[in-house]
Amino acid sequence: MNLFDSNNWDAKLQPVIDLYRGKKHPLAYENLYQLLVMVLLSAQDSDANINKIAPPLFEKYPNLTQLASATLESLYPFVSKIRNFNTKSGWLIEIAQILKKDDNIPTTLPELTALKGIGRKSANVIMREMKVPAEGIIADLHVIRVAPRIGVIQESKDGNKVEKQLMEVLPKNIWGEIGMALSFLGRETCRPTNPKCNNCPIQNDCQYPLKTI
């Protein structure tokens, strides 16, 4: 049973949303093209690693038009330090050849998830950063860990299942911010070990302390 009454979700989680509202994603992108590329590359990798390899990659391929002319061999030197770089390289080239130019990059969930390598989590991140109306909730590794810990949903390792549970219990008016807010909370405060509970804006409503008594 959830700790919070479903009618009070927005009120209980509002302090987290207020704390992180509009805060830019840790990926150091400068435009939609860069965000698309970096989100795809970051799957099963760290934002810090993607930020490190991105500058020379974007210097060589500053837009989709240029990227569409790349080959796997020409792309590999820029992404070889990323997990699954060979598969991701193929996805990037295919996306670039399909979309052809940056202006054609979509910002809706169905269109984004139709692209190779872009799942719901990635699409939700792109939409949130581009400030378009949310069609889902970001469920990254931090959200997958934090949401059940604080008592919002049942535990699951499946990001899609976590997102579905969150969408069922959270009002749609907070979808656009709550995922990234919980992600930042997990990165900064609700750490996997030794969480900083005394610094948490929802410490009085969190279920986690009950499990540690």
Disulfide bonds with the S-S distance in Angstrom:
none
